[in-house]
C-alpha cells in the first residue's frame, strides 16, 4: 500500500478513501495533508466515515493542526464534526482519549487568548 495510492485517491476527490489509506500507512504528514485538503462541506461526511479504531489518531492530528496550522476554521470544523459523529464512542473511551482532549482544549484556549488580546495597543492615533 504505497503513499501514492492515498495521494491518487485525494486527487480524484475520494477524501474518505485517501484519509483511510493515510491512516493505514501511519504516515502522519500524509494524514495531515489529506485532512487539510478535505473541502469544508465534506468534513462532516469524512468525519462520520472515520472508524472508531482510528479515532484517537485522527483526534491527535486535529490537536496538532490546532496547535500549529493557520487553518483554524478547518480544524474547528473537524473538532465539531468528529464530536457530532463519534459522541458515544468519545464518552465511552473518555479515559483513553483524555490526553488528546487536553491537547485540543489547550490549543483552543491558546487560540482564544491570542484572539482576545486587548486591541487598545493597536489603535492608531
C-alpha positions as CSV (number, residue, x, y, z in Angstrom):
1,X,0.0,0.0,0.0
2,X,2.1,2.9,-1.2
3,X,1.5,6.6,-0.2
4,X,0.9,7.3,-3.9
5,X,-2.4,5.4,-3.5
6,X,-3.6,7.9,-0.9
7,X,-2.4,10.9,-3.0
8,X,-4.2,9.4,-6.0
9,X,-7.4,9.0,-4.1
10,X,-7.1,12.5,-2.8
11,X,-6.5,13.9,-6.3
12,X,-9.6,12.1,-7.6
13,X,-11.8,13.6,-4.8
14,X,-12.1,10.4,-2.7
15,X,-11.3,12.1,0.6
16,X,-12.6,9.3,2.8
17,X,-10.6,6.7,1.0
18,X,-7.5,8.9,1.0
19,X,-7.8,9.5,4.8
20,X,-8.3,5.8,5.5
21,X,-5.3,4.9,3.3
22,X,-3.1,7.5,5.0
23,X,-4.2,6.3,8.4
24,X,-3.4,2.7,7.5
25,X,0.0,3.7,6.3
26,X,0.6,5.5,9.6
27,X,2.0,8.4,7.6
28,X,1.2,11.4,9.8
29,X,2.3,14.1,7.4
30,X,0.1,12.5,4.7
31,X,-2.8,12.3,7.2
32,X,-2.4,16.0,7.9
33,X,-2.2,16.8,4.2
34,X,-5.4,14.8,3.5
35,X,-7.3,16.3,6.4
36,X,-6.4,19.9,5.3
37,X,-7.4,19.0,1.7
38,X,-10.9,17.9,2.6
39,X,-13.3,20.7,1.5
40,X,-15.1,22.3,4.4
41,X,-18.5,21.0,3.2
42,X,-17.1,17.4,3.2
43,X,-15.6,17.4,6.7
44,X,-18.7,16.1,8.3
45,X,-19.1,13.3,5.9
46,X,-15.4,12.4,6.2
47,X,-15.5,12.5,10.0
48,X,-18.5,10.1,10.1
49,X,-16.5,7.6,8.0
50,X,-13.6,7.5,10.4
51,X,-13.5,4.1,12.0
52,X,-13.5,4.0,15.8
53,X,-10.1,2.3,15.7
54,X,-8.5,5.4,14.1
55,X,-10.4,8.0,16.2
56,X,-7.5,8.6,18.7
57,X,-5.1,9.1,15.9
58,X,-7.4,11.5,14.0
59,X,-8.1,13.5,17.1
60,X,-4.3,13.7,17.7
61,X,-3.9,15.1,14.2
62,X,-6.7,17.6,14.9
63,X,-4.9,18.7,18.0
64,X,-1.6,19.1,16.1
65,X,-3.4,21.1,13.4
66,X,-4.9,23.4,16.0
67,X,-1.5,23.9,17.7
68,X,0.5,24.7,14.5
69,X,-1.7,25.3,11.5
70,X,-3.1,28.6,10.3
71,X,-6.2,26.8,9.1
72,X,-8.1,27.4,12.4
73,X,-11.6,27.3,10.9
74,X,-11.0,24.0,9.2
75,X,-9.6,22.4,12.3
76,X,-12.6,23.7,14.3
77,X,-14.9,22.1,11.7
78,X,-13.0,18.8,12.3
79,X,-13.4,19.1,16.1
80,X,-17.2,19.7,15.7
81,X,-17.7,17.0,13.1
82,X,-15.8,14.4,15.0
83,X,-17.7,15.3,18.2
84,X,-21.0,15.0,16.5
85,X,-20.2,11.8,14.6
86,X,-18.5,10.0,17.5
87,X,-20.1,11.3,20.6
88,X,-20.9,8.0,22.2
89,X,-17.5,6.5,21.4
90,X,-15.8,9.5,22.9
91,X,-17.9,9.2,26.0
92,X,-17.2,5.5,26.4
93,X,-13.5,5.9,25.8
94,X,-13.1,9.2,27.6
95,X,-10.3,8.0,29.9
96,X,-8.3,6.7,26.9
97,X,-8.9,9.9,25.0
98,X,-8.3,12.3,27.9
99,X,-4.7,13.2,26.8
100,X,-5.8,14.2,23.3
101,X,-8.9,16.1,24.7
102,X,-6.5,18.0,26.9
103,X,-4.3,18.9,23.9
104,X,-7.3,20.1,22.0
105,X,-8.6,22.1,24.9
106,X,-5.1,23.7,25.5
107,X,-4.9,24.6,21.8
108,X,-8.4,26.1,21.8
109,X,-7.6,28.1,24.9
110,X,-4.4,29.4,23.4
111,X,-6.3,30.4,20.2
112,X,-8.9,32.2,22.3
113,X,-6.3,34.1,24.3
114,X,-4.5,35.0,21.1
115,X,-7.7,36.3,19.5
116,X,-9.0,38.0,22.6
117,X,-5.9,40.1,23.2
118,X,-6.5,43.7,24.1
119,X,-7.0,45.9,20.9
120,X,-6.0,49.0,22.9
121,X,-2.4,48.8,21.8
122,X,-3.5,48.5,18.2
123,X,-5.4,51.8,17.9
124,X,-3.9,54.4,15.6
125,X,-3.8,58.0,16.9
